Amino acid sequence: MIIIKKYFEYIGIIGICLLSFYYTEKVALYVKDKNPIMQTINSLKEERYVDYIDSQIIDDLYIIPGLNGKEINSNKSYSSMQEKRIFNESQLVFNEVKPTISIEDNKDKIIIRGNNEKNSVSLIFESINNLTSYMHENNYLVDVLLSKEEYNFNYELINNASDSKTYSNIDKYLNKNKRNKNLCITFDTNINELCKGKYIVKPSLTISHTNISSEKNKISSGEIILIKDSLSLTEFNIILNFIKYHDLNIVPLSELISENNNFAN
């Protein structure tokens, strides 16, 4: 009987402790919710909410990336302002809101351009040449197709090897050196078996010496532009000037196709 009595005493003590923790937490939450800083933060949640943009799926084969939304994280925002105990809008902390239809869940589909809301384009070069050197000298990070083990970390490299051994060797090297190895390219609707689980892209424009006059006028936000080796530096500068004239940014492919949204708080 004594053992049973002590057992119930222990149960009672544990129950009291749990109830104490529960009510202490409830009181703390109540006090925090009534704090003027937290009330100001919560009052801004609807105003500062930005809805996501879904990816567009075309013919169940192609996809155009969407964009994440954002919402205020009240608790993290509150914590960031606790040191000075005053509300500071610049210290608001946001969570990203993933699109319902996202490229993350559709890696079996081919990305044919970036989201035009980014006001950007990407340039992909056939090989490392004088054009890529020119871009590097002007502080651009651009993409280069890689069909052999010709590594150069001045660029973002896209594995374009046709045989599995070279493809795997490049992939391992990029992985070992912590480089982006998640970019694959296709020029038709065929998807390399080795690209499964990666971002598969198809250029939306291909510009060469023979078609520069017509194709440059098609450039708009979101384009994934393949620059052929036949293009001269003079011709290439015509492309650059066209892009600048239309206030478009040149960004690496990984940035163009990302659904991350560079929000200004």
N, C-alpha and C positions, 0 to 999 in steps of 0.2 A: 504493500500500500504506500509506503514511504517513497519507494522508487517511482511509482505511478504519479504520486503527488508532485515530486520534484520535476518529473517529465512535463506535467501540465504547467508547472511554474515557468519552466524554460520556454515552453510554447507561448505562454502569456507574455514573457519578457520580449521574445522575438517579435510577437505581434505588435506590442507597444512600440518597439523600435521601428518596425516597418511603417506603422501608422504615423509615427513621429517624423520619419524621413519623408513620407508622402505629403503630410500637411506642411512641413517645412519647405518642400519644393513648391507646393501650391502657393504658399505665401510669397516665396521668392519670385515666382512667375507673376503673381498679381502685382507685387511692388514694381517689378520691371515694366509690366504693361502700362502701369500708371505713371511711369517716369516720363517727364516732358520730352526727353530725347527720343525715347521709343515711340511716343505718341506722334511726334513729328515724322519719324521714319515711316511709321505705318500709314500716316496720312498721305505720303508720297507714292505708296506702292502702286496704286492704280494709274496715277499720272505718269510714272516713270517706267511702266511696263511696256515692253516692245514685243509684239507678236512675232513668232517665227514665220519663215516662208518655206513652204514645202518644196521639195525637189519635184521636177517635172519628168515623168516617165513617158517616153514616146515609143509607140509600137511595141511595147514590152521588151525593147532591145536597147534603146538609148536612154540616157538620163542627163538632166541639167541640174547641178547641185542647188539646194535651197540655202537658207541662211538661218542660223540660230537666232532665237529671240533672247530677251533678257528680263529678269525680274529681281527686285531688291531682296537680298537676304537680310532680314530684319535683325536676327541675332548677331551675325557677324558684323553688320554695320554698327549695331549698338556697342559691341565689344571694342571696335576700332575707335569709338569716340569716348570711351570710358576714362581714359587717362586724363584728358582735359575737362571732362564732364560738361562739354558743350556740343550742340549740334553743329556738324561741319559737313556740308553737302559733298565736298570733295572726298570725304571718307566713306561714302556709301559703298557697300560691297554688293556686287550683282552675281547672280547665278545665270548661266546660259540655259536656254530652253530649247531642247532638241526638236527639230521638225518631226511631224508625224510621219512624213515620207522623207527619208534621209538616205544619202549615198552610203552611209555606214551599214545600212540594212539591204543594200542593193548592189553589192560589189560584183554581181554577175552581169551587170549592165555596163554599157560603154558610155563614158562621159564624153559628150561632143562639144561642150563649151563650158565656161564658167558662168556664174550668176552675174547678169549684167548690172546688178545693183552695186557691184564692187568697182565699177568704173575703171577696169583694168584689163590688160591682155597679157598673154604669155607667149614668149618666143622659144621655139624648139629648133635647134640647129642639127643638121645632118651629121656633122663631125666637128672636132676641135680644129678651128682654122683661124684665119686672120679676123673674121667677123666676131668670133667668140672672144678673141683676145682684145679686140676693140671694145666690146661690151664690158669685159672685166676691167680694162683700164679706166672705163667711165663709171665704175662702181655698180654695175648691174649684176645681179645673180640670175643667170639664165640656164636653160636646160639644154643638154646635149644628148643625142642618141648614142648609145654605147653598144656596139655589136662585137667588140673584142675587148681584151683586157688592157685598155688604154685609159688608165685612171688619171683624173686631174680634178682636184678638189676645189678648183676655182669656180666650178659649175655644179648645178644639180644634174645628176646623171640618171638617164632613163635606160633601163636594161632592154636592149633591142636585139639580143643575140638570137640567132635562128636555131642553133643546135643546143641541146639540153646541157651538155658538158660545159660549154662556154658560159651559158646562161647561169648555171649553178655556181660556177667559179666567181663570176661577177657579183652575184647575189651574196655569196659568202664574204667576199672582200668588202662590200658595202656594209654588211652587217658587222663585221669585225671592226671596221673603222667608224662605226656609229653614224653612217650616212643613210639618207633616205633610200630605202630599198623597196618601197611600196608603190612605185610607179611603173606601169607597163604601157606599151603603146601598140596600137593596131592600126592598119590602114584600110581595113575592110570590116566585115562582120565576124571574121574568124578570131577566136580568142585562144592565145597560147595556153596550153594546159598548165604551164608553170606560173601563169599569172593569177591563178585562182586565189581569192582572198585579198587581192591587191586592187589598187585603183587603175582601171583600164581606160585609157584615153585614146581618142581619135581626133587628129587635127581638124579644125573646122575650116581652115584655109591653108593652102600650100602655095608659097610664092617663090617663083624662080625667075631666071633671066628672061624667059620667053613670055611670061604672063604678068609681069609686075604692073604694067599700065592698067590692066583691068582689075586685078585682084586687090591692089592697094585700096581701091575705092570701096571695097566691101568690108574693110576693117571697122569693127564696132566693139563696144564693151563686151567682154566675155570671150573674145576670140582666142582659140588655141592655134597659133600660127607656126607652121613648119617652114623654116627658111632653108631653101635648097643651097647646096654648095656652089651652084652656078651663078649665084647672085654676087655682083661685084660690091666693093665697099661703097662706091658712089651710089649704086642702086639701093643698097641697104640704107644709106642715109636718107634717101627719099622716103623709105618706109618709116624710119624713125621720126622724120619731120612731120609726116602725116599723123602719126600717133600723138606726137606732142601738140600739134595744131588742134586736135580734137580732145585735148585735156585728158588723155588716157594714161594710166600708170602702167609701167612694165614690171610685172612681178613674176617670181618663179611659179612653175606649174602647181606645186604643192599648195601655194598660197591661193592661187586663183580658184582651184577646185574645192578648197576647204570650206566647210560651212561655218567656221568660226567667223564671228562678226566683230570687227574692231570698233566696238562702241565707244563713243565719248560719253562719260558718265553724266 
